[in-house]
Amino acid sequence: MARLKIFIITGLSGSGKTTALNAFEDAGFFCVDNLPVALLPKFFELPIESDTEIAGFAFVMDIREKPFLSTYASVLDALKEKGYKFEILFLEADENILLQRYSLTRRHHPLAKDKTLLEGIRAEKAQLEALKKEAHRVLDTSELNLHQLKSAIFALLENRDSVVPVAIRVESFGYKYGVPSHADVVMDVRFIPNPYFVPELKALDGLSEPVKHYVLELPVTRDFLKRFLDLLDYLVPLYEKDGRSYLTIGLGCTGGRHRSVTLACAIADHLSRSKRNVTVTHRDIDR
C-alpha cells in the first residue's frame, strides 16, 4: 500500500474540496471525506492493497475535525517513517468568492458559529496559514467552475498515463417518441433512405444483417460515418480533458427501429476500439 500515491486534500472551507475529492475518485483513487487524522494509520492497516486497480488514496482533512491542526503533523511523520509518501494539496479562494459561495449554498461555516461569516473565513485562513506553507501544492479555485476544477485536479496527476477515459453510451431512438433528454450529442440520421419502405426489410430491425447491409452500403451512409466518426474522434478527448465522466451520443431516425439502430452499433464498435468503456442501447427498437 505504501507504493500507492496518497493525497491529503485540505484548505479553506468553500474552496472546492468536495469537488476535488470527486475528481480524484473519477481518476481511480480510493477516497474518504472528513477522516479523523488519528484514524489514518488504522486505515492503512486495512487489506486494500490487493485491489490492483486503485490508483492511490485521497483524503479530505480539515478543521471540521477539531484536533486536526494539532495532530496531523505527528501522524503524517509517523507514517512517513514507515515508508508512506504523502502529497498535501491545499485549496484556497478569495474571501469575496467564498462569501458568494456560502451565500449560494446557505451552508454554515465551521468557524462562524459565534462570528460573522467573514470573520469565520478570516479566522480559518489565519489558522491554516502554517499548513498552507507545508503543502506541496496550493490551488486557488477562485476563478474555476466545477468542470475547470476537475480538469485542474487531473492536470495535477501528471504521472498518470492518460486522462481518465470517459464512459460512452450510444443510444438509438425514434424522433416520433421524443429526443432523449440525457443525450449530450444528438445526430438526426433521417436523411438516410429508410429501410421501412423496402418491403422485404420493413418487418426487420437494424440488428438484422439485411438491414445492416442495406444501410451501411449506401454511399451517403459511408460518407456520413467517415465524417461523423472523425468528429467524435476529435470531440471525445476534449470531453475527457474537460473532466467529463459520462457521454451519451444519441442517434435518431423516425421510429428508432432501422437506421438509428444500425448506425448506433457501427459507431459503438468504432469507439470501442479506443479501449474506452462503450455501451449501446436501443430505446425504441421494440415499439
Backbone as CSV, one residue per row, in Angstrom:
resi,resn,N_x,N_y,N_z,CA_x,CA_y,CA_z,C_x,C_y,C_z
1,MET,0.821,-1.211,0.000,0.000,0.000,0.000,0.856,1.262,0.000
2,ALA,2.037,1.160,0.597,2.901,2.333,0.687,3.364,2.816,-0.683
3,ARG,3.313,1.936,-1.695,3.779,2.320,-3.025,2.775,3.193,-3.758
4,LEU,1.528,3.221,-3.300,0.488,3.978,-3.982,0.541,5.455,-3.599
5,LYS,0.043,6.293,-4.488,0.008,7.727,-4.234,-1.016,8.040,-3.150
6,ILE,-0.655,8.959,-2.266,-1.552,9.361,-1.185,-1.631,10.880,-1.171
7,PHE,-2.829,11.397,-1.313,-3.053,12.841,-1.303,-3.887,13.214,-0.084
8,ILE,-3.448,14.249,0.618,-4.234,14.862,1.682,-4.783,16.168,1.127
9,ILE,-6.098,16.242,0.977,-6.747,17.446,0.444,-7.244,18.269,1.620
10,THR,-6.789,19.499,1.692,-7.189,20.357,2.793,-7.312,21.784,2.283
11,GLY,-7.568,22.713,3.177,-7.689,24.096,2.754,-8.911,24.782,3.328
12,LEU,-9.260,25.903,2.740,-10.344,26.737,3.253,-11.710,26.119,2.971
13,SER,-12.609,26.271,3.891,-13.982,25.814,3.697,-14.620,26.602,2.552
14,GLY,-15.240,25.886,1.622,-15.850,26.533,0.467,-14.922,26.663,-0.721
15,SER,-13.706,26.130,-0.616,-12.738,26.273,-1.711,-12.856,25.167,-2.751
16,GLY,-13.723,24.167,-2.523,-13.940,23.132,-3.534,-13.338,21.785,-3.198
17,LYS,-13.142,21.505,-1.925,-12.506,20.235,-1.549,-13.362,19.026,-1.923
18,THR,-14.666,19.140,-1.795,-15.534,18.023,-2.164,-15.481,17.768,-3.661
19,THR,-15.488,18.826,-4.457,-15.358,18.675,-5.909,-14.021,18.051,-6.264
20,ALA,-12.967,18.483,-5.593,-11.643,17.909,-5.837,-11.624,16.423,-5.498
21,LEU,-12.257,16.067,-4.391,-12.294,14.656,-3.993,-13.046,13.830,-5.030
22,ASN,-14.127,14.376,-5.561,-14.879,13.663,-6.604,-14.014,13.448,-7.845
23,ALA,-13.170,14.425,-8.161,-12.277,14.281,-9.312,-11.261,13.172,-9.074
24,PHE,-10.722,13.107,-7.867,-9.798,12.021,-7.536,-10.498,10.669,-7.660
25,GLU,-11.742,10.605,-7.212,-12.488,9.347,-7.317,-12.669,8.951,-8.776
26,ASP,-12.992,9.918,-9.630,-13.133,9.635,-11.063,-11.803,9.199,-11.674
27,ALA,-10.708,9.622,-11.068,-9.387,9.250,-11.567,-8.916,7.901,-11.028
28,GLY,-9.790,7.213,-10.320,-9.455,5.875,-9.858,-8.886,5.793,-8.463
29,PHE,-8.968,6.880,-7.698,-8.460,6.885,-6.337,-9.526,6.399,-5.356
30,PHE,-9.071,5.781,-4.278,-9.953,5.429,-3.166,-10.047,6.668,-2.292
31,CYS,-11.263,7.179,-2.083,-11.431,8.488,-1.460,-12.239,8.408,-0.168
32,VAL,-11.844,9.229,0.800,-12.557,9.328,2.069,-12.647,10.806,2.447
33,ASP,-13.847,11.243,2.805,-14.059,12.633,3.206,-14.132,12.727,4.728
34,ASN,-13.430,13.710,5.285,-13.500,14.030,6.714,-13.061,12.862,7.600
35,LEU,-12.030,12.151,7.185,-11.482,11.086,8.013,-10.677,11.707,9.152
36,PRO,-10.973,11.364,10.414,-10.148,11.872,11.522,-8.697,11.469,11.321
37,VAL,-7.795,12.418,11.443,-6.397,12.155,11.120,-5.808,11.057,12.009
38,ALA,-6.309,10.912,13.218,-5.801,9.879,14.114,-6.128,8.478,13.622
39,LEU,-7.153,8.358,12.746,-7.540,7.054,12.222,-6.760,6.678,10.960
40,LEU,-5.954,7.594,10.466,-5.237,7.326,9.218,-4.323,6.101,9.322
41,PRO,-3.545,5.961,10.390,-2.713,4.745,10.483,-3.555,3.473,10.504
42,LYS,-4.704,3.501,11.175,-5.575,2.331,11.210,-6.125,2.015,9.824
43,PHE,-6.394,3.080,9.053,-6.915,2.882,7.698,-5.929,2.097,6.852
44,PHE,-4.658,2.413,6.983,-3.652,1.754,6.157,-3.330,0.336,6.615
45,GLU,-3.946,-0.071,7.712,-3.832,-1.461,8.123,-4.870,-2.346,7.435
46,LEU,-5.831,-1.705,6.752,-6.876,-2.468,6.075,-6.295,-3.177,4.846
47,PRO,-6.852,-4.349,4.497,-6.326,-5.125,3.343,-6.843,-4.597,2.017
48,ILE,-6.379,-3.396,1.627,-6.851,-2.767,0.398,-5.863,-2.955,-0.749
49,GLU,-4.618,-3.252,-0.428,-3.572,-3.311,-1.450,-3.857,-4.370,-2.502
50,SER,-4.661,-5.381,-2.168,-4.936,-6.444,-3.120,-5.716,-5.956,-4.329
51,ASP,-6.371,-4.814,-4.196,-7.112,-4.242,-5.324,-6.131,-3.479,-6.202
52,THR,-5.644,-4.107,-7.236,-4.606,-3.510,-8.071,-5.128,-2.383,-8.955
53,GLU,-6.442,-2.188,-9.016,-6.998,-1.150,-9.870,-7.010,0.211,-9.182
54,ILE,-6.706,0.281,-7.903,-6.696,1.545,-7.192,-5.463,2.349,-7.598
55,ALA,-5.690,3.594,-8.030,-4.583,4.451,-8.451,-3.871,5.081,-7.265
56,GLY,-4.564,5.162,-6.135,-3.994,5.792,-4.956,-5.101,6.103,-3.962
57,PHE,-4.777,6.949,-2.994,-5.726,7.306,-1.949,-5.807,8.826,-1.846
58,ALA,-7.002,9.323,-1.570,-7.194,10.757,-1.376,-8.108,10.956,-0.169
59,PHE,-7.672,11.822,0.736,-8.422,12.077,1.960,-8.644,13.573,2.113
60,VAL,-9.866,13.964,2.413,-10.132,15.350,2.782,-10.046,15.451,4.297
61,MET,-9.167,16.320,4.779,-8.995,16.557,6.210,-8.904,18.057,6.433
62,ASP,-9.665,18.555,7.375,-9.672,19.996,7.603,-10.150,20.305,9.011
63,ILE,-10.478,21.560,9.251,-10.784,21.981,10.618,-12.171,21.558,11.088
64,ARG,-12.921,20.840,10.258,-14.154,20.260,10.773,-13.834,19.308,11.920
65,GLU,-12.647,18.713,11.872,-12.170,17.886,12.980,-11.304,18.777,13.879
66,LYS,-11.750,19.046,15.056,-11.071,19.993,15.940,-9.610,19.648,16.207
67,PRO,-9.244,18.360,16.442,-7.822,18.067,16.725,-6.924,18.050,15.486
68,PHE,-7.481,18.306,14.307,-6.711,18.123,13.076,-5.417,18.923,13.083
69,LEU,-5.496,20.218,13.355,-4.311,21.068,13.255,-3.241,20.702,14.273
70,SER,-3.653,20.196,15.412,-2.678,19.880,16.461,-2.082,18.478,16.330
71,THR,-2.681,17.633,15.477,-2.235,16.233,15.420,-1.760,15.770,14.045
72,TYR,-2.089,16.487,12.976,-1.791,15.955,11.645,-0.287,15.767,11.428
73,ALA,0.522,16.693,11.924,1.971,16.626,11.664,2.587,15.368,12.256
74,SER,2.242,15.053,13.497,2.832,13.877,14.140,2.357,12.590,13.489
75,VAL,1.089,12.551,13.089,0.549,11.354,12.439,1.219,11.131,11.092
76,LEU,1.338,12.175,10.289,1.963,12.028,8.971,3.443,11.694,9.094
77,ASP,4.111,12.296,10.064,5.537,11.985,10.255,5.722,10.513,10.610
78,ALA,4.850,9.988,11.462,4.957,8.583,11.855,4.747,7.661,10.663
79,LEU,3.809,8.014,9.796,3.547,7.190,8.614,4.688,7.299,7.601
80,LYS,5.285,8.482,7.499,6.427,8.649,6.594,7.582,7.747,7.009
81,GLU,7.775,7.590,8.313,8.836,6.723,8.803,8.602,5.268,8.398
82,LYS,7.345,4.925,8.126,7.018,3.567,7.705,7.072,3.407,6.181
83,GLY,7.429,4.484,5.481,7.579,4.399,4.035,6.447,4.984,3.224
84,TYR,5.469,5.562,3.893,4.353,6.163,3.162,4.743,7.565,2.685
85,LYS,4.354,7.875,1.459,4.653,9.190,0.896,3.349,9.943,0.652
86,PHE,3.298,11.151,1.184,2.093,11.961,1.096,2.339,13.208,0.249
87,GLU,1.264,13.665,-0.367,1.296,14.965,-1.021,0.111,15.758,-0.492
88,ILE,0.386,16.906,0.067,-0.670,17.756,0.628,-1.108,18.757,-0.428
89,LEU,-2.374,18.729,-0.747,-2.970,19.660,-1.710,-3.836,20.646,-0.935
90,PHE,-3.453,21.910,-0.984,-4.152,22.950,-0.231,-4.991,23.790,-1.194
91,LEU,-6.295,23.853,-0.949,-7.203,24.639,-1.782,-7.575,25.925,-1.059
92,GLU,-7.592,27.006,-1.817,-7.981,28.295,-1.260,-8.772,29.077,-2.299
93,ALA,-9.366,30.179,-1.867,-10.108,31.055,-2.773,-10.190,32.438,-2.142
94,ASP,-10.401,33.423,-2.958,-10.559,34.800,-2.489,-11.748,34.893,-1.543
95,GLU,-11.619,35.700,-0.496,-12.687,35.747,0.508,-14.014,36.235,-0.073
96,ASN,-13.975,37.107,-1.078,-15.227,37.548,-1.698,-15.906,36.397,-2.449
97,ILE,-15.100,35.535,-3.071,-15.639,34.360,-3.744,-16.238,33.401,-2.727
98,LEU,-15.545,33.222,-1.604,-16.057,32.338,-0.552,-17.371,32.868,0.004
99,LEU,-17.469,34.158,0.159,-18.731,34.757,0.623,-19.858,34.465,-0.367
100,GLN,-19.574,34.601,-1.650,-20.585,34.327,-2.675,-21.012,32.864,-2.641
101,ARG,-20.049,31.955,-2.500,-20.365,30.532,-2.484,-21.217,30.165,-1.282
102,TYR,-20.866,30.709,-0.125,-21.677,30.428,1.057,-23.060,31.047,0.936
103,SER,-23.156,32.178,0.277,-24.465,32.803,0.063,-25.348,31.932,-0.820
104,LEU,-24.724,31.278,-1.828,-25.486,30.419,-2.742,-25.903,29.111,-2.079
105,THR,-24.992,28.514,-1.327,-25.275,27.202,-0.733,-26.017,27.312,0.593
106,ARG,-25.885,28.476,1.251,-26.522,28.711,2.559,-26.053,27.717,3.620
107,ARG,-24.838,27.225,3.463,-24.268,26.336,4.464,-23.571,27.162,5.545
108,HIS,-23.370,26.531,6.704,-22.721,27.220,7.820,-21.215,27.012,7.748
109,HIS,-20.487,28.084,7.984,-19.039,27.986,8.047,-18.661,27.392,9.403
110,PRO,-17.701,26.453,9.438,-17.378,25.781,10.704,-16.867,26.702,11.795
111,LEU,-16.335,27.889,11.443,-15.811,28.802,12.455,-16.673,30.047,12.633
112,ALA,-17.872,30.035,12.082,-18.722,31.232,12.139,-19.896,31.067,13.093
113,LYS,-19.764,30.154,14.050,-20.886,29.915,14.963,-21.183,31.133,15.831
114,ASP,-20.138,31.772,16.343,-20.330,32.958,17.168,-19.712,34.189,16.514
115,LYS,-19.489,34.091,15.186,-18.894,35.194,14.432,-19.714,35.432,13.170
116,THR,-19.413,36.509,12.468,-19.994,36.705,11.146,-19.301,35.755,10.178
117,LEU,-19.902,35.563,9.021,-19.310,34.677,8.025,-17.923,35.166,7.627
118,LEU,-17.768,36.460,7.401,-16.466,36.995,7.000,-15.432,36.775,8.101
119,GLU,-15.831,36.962,9.349,-14.907,36.725,10.453,-14.493,35.259,10.519
120,GLY,-15.446,34.354,10.256,-15.140,32.927,10.250,-14.150,32.571,9.156
121,ILE,-14.340,33.136,7.966,-13.431,32.880,6.842,-12.026,33.361,7.180
122,ARG,-11.920,34.563,7.742,-10.605,35.115,8.063,-9.933,34.349,9.211
123,ALA,-10.727,33.892,10.168,-10.163,33.112,11.269,-9.614,31.788,10.758
124,GLU,-10.349,31.143,9.864,-9.876,29.874,9.306,-8.607,30.090,8.493
125,LYS,-8.572,31.142,7.716,-7.397,31.435,6.902,-6.164,31.608,7.776
126,ALA,-6.318,32.287,8.904,-5.193,32.501,9.808,-4.736,31.187,10.436
127,GLN,-5.696,30.345,10.828,-5.353,29.078,11.472,-4.652,28.113,10.519
128,LEU,-4.965,28.206,9.231,-4.415,27.265,8.256,-3.154,27.779,7.565
129,GLU,-2.683,28.942,7.954,-1.546,29.546,7.265,-0.300,28.660,7.348
130,ALA,-0.052,28.076,8.508,1.127,27.223,8.655,1.012,25.968,7.805
131,LEU,-0.185,25.378,7.773,-0.406,24.185,6.953,-0.246,24.518,5.472
132,LYS,-0.689,25.672,5.070,-0.544,26.091,3.668,0.926,26.136,3.274
133,LYS,1.788,26.595,4.172,3.216,26.672,3.876,3.843,25.292,3.725
134,GLU,3.264,24.294,4.390,3.783,22.935,4.303,3.262,22.185,3.088
135,ALA,2.215,22.706,2.460,1.576,21.994,1.355,2.517,21.866,0.164
136,HIS,2.418,20.738,-0.513,3.203,20.523,-1.724,2.650,21.328,-2.894
137,ARG,1.345,21.497,-2.898,0.689,22.268,-3.962,-0.408,23.129,-3.349
138,VAL,-0.508,24.360,-3.832,-1.583,25.268,-3.425,-2.371,25.627,-4.673
139,LEU,-3.669,25.406,-4.621,-4.524,25.638,-5.790,-5.576,26.680,-5.442
140,ASP,-5.543,27.805,-6.150,-6.542,28.863,-5.975,-7.725,28.567,-6.901
141,THR,-8.888,28.341,-6.317,-10.066,27.953,-7.099,-11.008,29.117,-7.376
142,SER,-10.561,30.329,-7.104,-11.457,31.492,-7.208,-12.118,31.612,-8.572
143,GLU,-11.362,31.367,-9.632,-11.868,31.568,-10.992,-12.252,30.260,-11.672
144,LEU,-12.345,29.176,-10.909,-12.632,27.874,-11.508,-14.067,27.444,-11.246
145,ASN,-14.758,26.996,-12.312,-16.058,26.370,-12.097,-15.832,24.895,-11.797
146,LEU,-16.915,24.140,-11.618,-16.784,22.741,-11.228,-15.966,21.940,-12.234
147,HIS,-16.244,22.131,-13.520,-15.542,21.374,-14.556,-14.070,21.780,-14.644
148,GLN,-13.801,23.066,-14.482,-12.418,23.535,-14.564,-11.600,23.040,-13.377
149,LEU,-12.224,22.985,-12.201,-11.518,22.461,-11.032,-11.210,20.986,-11.221
150,LYS,-12.162,20.254,-11.774,-11.929,18.836,-12.037,-10.767,18.659,-13.020
151,SER,-10.735,19.472,-14.055,-9.641,19.412,-15.028,-8.312,19.765,-14.374
152,ALA,-8.340,20.729,-13.445,-7.112,21.116,-12.752,-6.580,19.970,-11.899
153,ILE,-7.484,19.215,-11.286,-7.053,18.062,-10.488,-6.421,17.012,-11.395
154,PHE,-7.052,16.749,-12.532,-6.463,15.786,-13.469,-5.076,16.233,-13.910
155,ALA,-4.919,17.541,-14.106,-3.613,18.055,-14.527,-2.556,17.854,-13.443
156,LEU,-2.988,17.885,-12.176,-2.040,17.674,-11.088,-1.510,16.243,-11.064
157,LEU,-2.315,15.325,-11.574,-1.901,13.929,-11.570,-1.008,13.673,-12.779
158,GLU,0.081,14.381,-12.850,0.925,14.427,-14.045,1.607,13.111,-14.347
159,ASN,1.699,12.217,-13.385,2.367,10.942,-13.628,1.434,9.857,-14.120
160,ARG,0.132,10.199,-14.234,-0.813,9.214,-14.755,-0.592,9.046,-16.252
161,ASP,-0.875,7.848,-16.754,-0.610,7.543,-18.154,-1.444,8.397,-19.093
162,SER,-2.671,8.719,-18.700,-3.555,9.463,-19.598,-4.681,10.083,-18.803
163,VAL,-5.439,10.927,-19.488,-6.641,11.471,-18.899,-7.628,10.327,-18.673
164,VAL,-8.451,10.439,-17.633,-9.400,9.382,-17.319,-10.374,9.199,-18.478
165,PRO,-10.472,7.996,-19.036,-11.378,7.782,-20.173,-12.827,8.025,-19.785
166,VAL,-13.571,8.646,-20.675,-14.985,8.881,-20.446,-15.763,7.614,-20.782
167,ALA,-16.788,7.319,-19.998,-17.677,6.194,-20.290,-18.714,6.660,-21.310
168,ILE,-18.811,5.961,-22.424,-19.654,6.399,-23.537,-20.860,5.478,-23.691
169,ARG,-22.006,6.091,-23.851,-23.233,5.344,-24.146,-23.771,5.829,-25.486
170,VAL,-23.941,4.893,-26.414,-24.513,5.221,-27.723,-25.940,4.698,-27.727
171,GLU,-26.889,5.573,-27.980,-28.312,5.215,-27.860,-29.072,5.566,-29.136
172,SER,-29.766,4.574,-29.691,-30.648,4.833,-30.824,-32.036,5.178,-30.300
173,PHE,-32.756,5.991,-31.059,-34.103,6.376,-30.632,-34.921,6.797,-31.843
174,GLY,-36.221,6.886,-31.654,-37.122,7.352,-32.698,-37.627,8.747,-32.384
175,TYR,-37.536,9.641,-33.350,-37.992,11.014,-33.118,-39.484,11.075,-32.806
176,LYS,-40.254,10.111,-33.295,-41.695,10.127,-33.035,-41.997,9.896,-31.558
177,TYR,-40.991,9.424,-30.798,-41.173,9.194,-29.357,-40.397,10.207,-28.506
178,GLY,-39.777,11.167,-29.162,-39.074,12.214,-28.435,-37.570,11.995,-28.341
179,VAL,-36.846,13.098,-28.219,-35.381,13.053,-28.105,-34.996,12.746,-26.654
180,PRO,-34.047,11.831,-26.414,-33.613,11.542,-25.035,-33.075,12.797,-24.361
181,SER,-33.641,13.143,-23.226,-33.238,14.376,-22.545,-31.824,14.307,-21.988
182,HIS,-31.315,13.089,-21.787,-29.996,12.936,-21.184,-28.873,12.888,-22.212
183,ALA,-29.204,12.947,-23.497,-28.177,12.837,-24.538,-27.327,14.110,-24.592
184,ASP,-26.018,13.931,-24.685,-25.099,15.068,-24.797,-24.883,15.474,-26.246
185,VAL,-24.805,14.485,-27.125,-24.629,14.725,-28.562,-25.762,13.996,-29.275
186,VAL,-26.519,14.706,-30.106,-27.651,14.119,-30.824,-27.444,14.294,-32.325
187,MET,-27.591,13.194,-33.073,-27.464,13.241,-34.521,-28.726,12.686,-35.162
188,ASP,-29.318,13.486,-36.025,-30.511,13.092,-36.773,-30.065,12.381,-38.052
189,VAL,-30.405,11.090,-38.186,-29.973,10.323,-39.362,-31.138,10.034,-40.308
190,ARG,-32.169,10.838,-40.237,-33.334,10.627,-41.107,-33.055,10.997,-42.563
191,PHE,-31.896,11.560,-42.858,-31.541,11.866,-44.247,-31.150,10.606,-45.018
192,ILE,-30.888,9.524,-44.295,-30.529,8.257,-44.937,-31.805,7.552,-45.396
193,PRO,-31.843,6.984,-46.591,-33.032,6.274,-47.071,-33.530,5.247,-46.050
194,ASN,-34.837,5.192,-45.883,-35.452,4.406,-44.820,-35.757,2.967,-45.263
195,PRO,-35.186,1.968,-44.605,-35.488,0.566,-44.942,-36.950,0.199,-44.719
196,TYR,-37.650,0.996,-43.957,-39.064,0.741,-43.690,-39.869,0.671,-44.981
197,PHE,-39.412,1.415,-45.985,-40.140,1.460,-47.256,-39.646,0.419,-48.256
198,VAL,-38.756,-0.451,-47.817,-38.336,-1.588,-48.629,-39.122,-2.797,-48.124
199,PRO,-40.037,-3.353,-48.927,-40.963,-4.384,-48.431,-40.283,-5.529,-47.671
200,GLU,-39.188,-6.046,-48.191,-38.556,-7.200,-47.534,-37.795,-6.809,-46.261
201,LEU,-37.620,-5.510,-45.997,-36.899,-5.053,-44.808,-37.809,-4.441,-43.746
202,LYS,-39.033,-4.125,-44.111,-39.942,-3.397,-43.232,-40.119,-4.077,-41.884
203,ALA,-40.288,-5.384,-41.875,-40.575,-6.106,-40.630,-39.332,-6.391,-39.806
204,LEU,-38.148,-6.151,-40.370,-36.908,-6.416,-39.658,-36.483,-5.174,-38.865
205,ASP,-35.404,-5.301,-38.111,-34.877,-4.138,-37.398,-33.406,-3.943,-37.749
206,GLY,-32.813,-2.909,-37.186,-31.446,-2.536,-37.532,-30.375,-3.475,-37.031
207,LEU,-30.760,-4.505,-36.261,-29.799,-5.509,-35.825,-29.676,-6.657,-36.813
208,SER,-30.615,-6.736,-37.732,-30.615,-7.833,-38.703,-29.588,-7.566,-39.804
209,GLU,-29.013,-8.629,-40.324,-27.982,-8.486,-41.348,-28.499,-7.811,-42.614
210,PRO,-29.706,-8.145,-43.111,-30.190,-7.476,-44.328,-30.314,-5.959,-44.167
211,VAL,-30.814,-5.505,-43.003,-30.960,-4.060,-42.788,-29.587,-3.414,-42.639
212,LYS,-28.692,-4.057,-41.902,-27.347,-3.504,-41.742,-26.657,-3.378,-43.097
213,HIS,-26.769,-4.402,-43.906,-26.149,-4.361,-45.234,-26.740,-3.229,-46.066
214,TYR,-28.059,-3.096,-46.039,-28.736,-2.046,-46.818,-28.256,-0.660,-46.376
215,VAL,-28.274,-0.408,-45.069,-27.955,0.931,-44.560,-26.472,1.254,-44.737
216,LEU,-25.611,0.333,-44.372,-24.180,0.626,-44.364,-23.552,0.668,-45.746
217,GLU,-24.192,0.052,-46.731,-23.630,0.053,-48.077,-24.067,1.265,-48.888
218,LEU,-24.964,2.073,-48.354,-25.375,3.277,-49.076,-24.220,4.276,-49.112
219,PRO,-23.944,4.872,-50.251,-22.853,5.855,-50.329,-23.009,6.997,-49.328
220,VAL,-24.259,7.453,-49.113,-24.467,8.556,-48.181,-24.121,8.139,-46.764
221,THR,-24.380,6.869,-46.425,-24.039,6.371,-45.091,-22.536,6.297,-44.901
222,ARG,-21.843,5.776,-45.905,-20.392,5.665,-45.795,-19.749,7.039,-45.631
223,ASP,-20.238,8.001,-46.399,-19.698,9.355,-46.306,-20.011,9.969,-44.943
224,PHE,-21.247,9.759,-44.475,-21.640,10.294,-43.169,-20.786,9.700,-42.054
225,LEU,-20.633,8.375,-42.048,-19.876,7.726,-40.980,-18.439,8.214,-40.933
226,LYS,-17.824,8.379,-42.085,-16.447,8.867,-42.102,-16.358,10.236,-41.445
227,ARG,-17.259,11.138,-41.818,-17.226,12.494,-41.281,-17.593,12.527,-39.798
228,PHE,-18.638,11.761,-39.429,-19.113,11.807,-38.045,-18.122,11.139,-37.097
229,LEU,-17.530,10.033,-37.521,-16.552,9.363,-36.671,-15.298,10.211,-36.501
230,ASP,-14.905,10.924,-37.558,-13.774,11.850,-37.423,-14.095,12.931,-36.390
231,LEU,-15.346,13.410,-36.423,-15.759,14.433,-35.458,-15.714,13.879,-34.029
232,LEU,-16.236,12.666,-33.823,-16.224,12.067,-32.487,-14.794,11.807,-32.005
233,ASP,-13.925,11.365,-32.913,-12.530,11.143,-32.533,-11.861,12.442,-32.077
234,TYR,-12.349,13.545,-32.598,-11.840,14.859,-32.185,-12.472,15.303,-30.866
235,LEU,-13.786,15.081,-30.725,-14.517,15.612,-29.572,-14.297,14.829,-28.290
236,VAL,-14.276,13.500,-28.375,-14.225,12.690,-27.155,-13.021,13.027,-26.277
237,PRO,-11.803,13.147,-26.827,-10.676,13.539,-25.968,-10.855,14.914,-25.326
238,LEU,-11.564,15.809,-26.019,-11.811,17.131,-25.445,-12.774,17.036,-24.273
239,TYR,-13.795,16.185,-24.394,-14.710,15.960,-23.271,-13.948,15.364,-22.090
240,GLU,-13.030,14.448,-22.370,-12.244,13.839,-21.300,-11.349,14.883,-20.634
241,LYS,-10.747,15.740,-21.435,-9.874,16.784,-20.891,-10.657,17.743,-20.015
242,ASP,-11.929,17.926,-20.336,-12.797,18.795,-19.552,-13.262,18.126,-18.270
243,GLY,-12.897,16.847,-18.091,-13.279,16.148,-16.870,-14.606,15.436,-16.932
244,ARG,-15.142,15.266,-18.144,-16.427,14.581,-18.284,-16.266,13.100,-17.954
245,SER,-17.165,12.567,-17.120,-17.110,11.150,-16.755,-17.973,10.297,-17.662
246,TYR,-19.088,10.874,-18.137,-20.027,10.122,-18.963,-20.400,10.948,-20.191
247,LEU,-20.617,10.260,-21.303,-21.010,10.916,-22.541,-22.039,10.047,-23.238
248,THR,-23.201,10.625,-23.531,-24.249,9.894,-24.239,-24.423,10.478,-25.627
249,ILE,-24.323,9.607,-26.626,-24.481,10.002,-28.030,-25.779,9.411,-28.533
250,GLY,-26.697,10.255,-28.956,-27.995,9.804,-29.442,-28.049,9.812,-30.962
251,LEU,-28.524,8.703,-31.541,-28.743,8.599,-32.990,-30.233,8.412,-33.214
252,GLY,-30.850,9.344,-33.940,-32.294,9.285,-34.096,-32.754,9.139,-35.532
253,CYS,-33.709,8.229,-35.750,-34.417,8.153,-37.032,-35.906,8.278,-36.721
254,THR,-36.762,8.001,-37.675,-38.187,8.253,-37.471,-38.771,7.398,-36.348
255,GLY,-38.609,6.073,-36.464,-39.222,5.186,-35.479,-38.250,4.545,-34.513
256,GLY,-36.956,4.675,-34.765,-35.967,4.099,-33.868,-35.784,2.604,-34.022
257,ARG,-36.107,2.044,-35.200,-36.011,0.593,-35.404,-34.972,0.187,-36.437
258,HIS,-34.701,1.050,-37.410,-33.860,0.644,-38.526,-32.537,1.408,-38.574
259,ARG,-32.557,2.603,-39.176,-31.330,3.342,-39.441,-30.545,3.675,-38.175
260,SER,-31.224,4.226,-37.168,-30.518,4.638,-35.956,-29.909,3.448,-35.223
261,VAL,-30.577,2.293,-35.277,-30.078,1.099,-34.604,-28.783,0.625,-35.266
262,THR,-28.818,0.518,-36.585,-27.622,0.077,-37.316,-26.456,1.029,-37.095
263,LEU,-26.720,2.317,-37.183,-25.641,3.291,-37.050,-25.122,3.371,-35.618
264,ALA,-25.996,3.207,-34.634,-25.541,3.211,-33.237,-24.553,2.076,-33.000
265,CYS,-24.849,0.909,-33.567,-23.942,-0.238,-33.426,-22.605,0.024,-34.113
266,ALA,-22.659,0.611,-35.298,-21.424,0.888,-36.032,-20.554,1.901,-35.297
267,ILE,-21.189,2.924,-34.739,-20.452,3.957,-34.021,-19.883,3.404,-32.713
268,ALA,-20.675,2.607,-32.008,-20.191,1.999,-30.769,-19.006,1.073,-31.039
269,ASP,-19.073,0.341,-32.141,-17.975,-0.552,-32.495,-16.695,0.238,-32.755
270,HIS,-16.819,1.359,-33.439,-15.655,2.194,-33.715,-15.058,2.754,-32.431
271,LEU,-15.908,3.290,-31.539,-15.422,3.899,-30.314,-14.814,2.867,-29.370
272,SER,-15.296,1.637,-29.438,-14.771,0.578,-28.571,-13.316,0.247,-28.891
273,ARG,-12.896,0.504,-30.110,-11.519,0.204,-30.495,-10.506,1.079,-29.769
274,SER,-10.989,2.179,-29.158,-10.095,3.062,-28.407,-9.936,2.608,-26.961
275,LYS,-10.479,1.416,-26.658,-10.391,0.807,-25.318,-11.133,1.616,-24.263
276,ARG,-12.112,2.398,-24.687,-12.980,3.075,-23.739,-14.154,2.160,-23.379
277,ASN,-14.796,2.467,-22.277,-15.979,1.725,-21.866,-17.168,2.237,-22.676
278,VAL,-17.626,1.441,-23.639,-18.696,1.858,-24.548,-19.847,0.865,-24.445
279,THR,-21.055,1.381,-24.250,-22.264,0.560,-24.265,-23.211,1.101,-25.321
280,VAL,-24.067,0.237,-25.839,-25.044,0.651,-26.847,-26.420,0.171,-26.422
281,THR,-27.398,1.046,-26.529,-28.786,0.711,-26.200,-29.692,1.181,-27.334
282,HIS,-30.847,0.513,-27.444,-31.813,0.842,-28.498,-33.171,1.090,-27.834
283,ARG,-33.457,2.340,-27.570,-34.610,2.711,-26.761,-35.941,2.262,-27.357
284,ASP,-36.072,2.420,-28.672,-37.385,2.230,-29.295,-37.453,1.073,-30.278
285,ILE,-36.504,0.166,-30.219,-36.451,-0.903,-31.236,-37.657,-1.821,-31.187
286,ASP,-38.288,-1.958,-30.041,-39.423,-2.877,-29.913,-40.778,-2.201,-29.992
287,ARG,-40.795,-0.930,-30.311,-42.086,-0.213,-30.380,-42.759,-0.443,-31.726
